[in-house]
Amino acid sequence: MMIYLLIKTLHILSSVLMVGTGFGSAFYLFFIHRQANLASIAQVSRLVVKADWWFTTPAIIIQPLSGAVMLYMAGYPLNSLWIWLSAALYLLAGACWLPVVWLQIRLRDMAAHALAENSTLPPRYWRYARYWEWLGYPAFTAMLIVYGLMVFKPVSLTG
């Protein structure tokens, strides 16, 4: 039982890091864009990319591994609908996150280039920033639903 609780703790902490880092990064980049201060945008976009690599990426790997181990240890039937819905929503969030990472790297690079050249951000930057924002909404919504499914494990959704 102690191993299960340790894995559960790791699972919860990694989910907090994954969603918390994502939400915090989105918060800062979203609001710094409204300031239109190039130096601040360059700095925040650089840190957002680092946060994704340092915190979000490891958590994304830990989540399904620790979840699968807990499902096995707890004896949950793998045909439970809440498990399948959780996995599908997790994959949806991941499908949004992968292009977000690519966009964040491009945003960081464009901001750094504009700052180094003492120029303005190109229109492509703002287009990419909109795509980045739009991808965040379904990803965060999916993860909030996954949280609910993990906590409540709805009986009506069990196999």
Secondary structure, 3 states (H helix, E strand, C coil): CHHHHHHHHHHHHHHHHHHHHHHHHHHHHHHHHHHCCHHHHHHHHHHHHHHHHHHHHHHHHHHHHHHHHHHHHHCCCCCCHHHHHHHHHHHHHHHHHHHHHHHHHHHHHHHHHHHHCCCCCCHHHHHHHHHHHHHHHHHHHHHHHHHHHHHHCCHHHCC
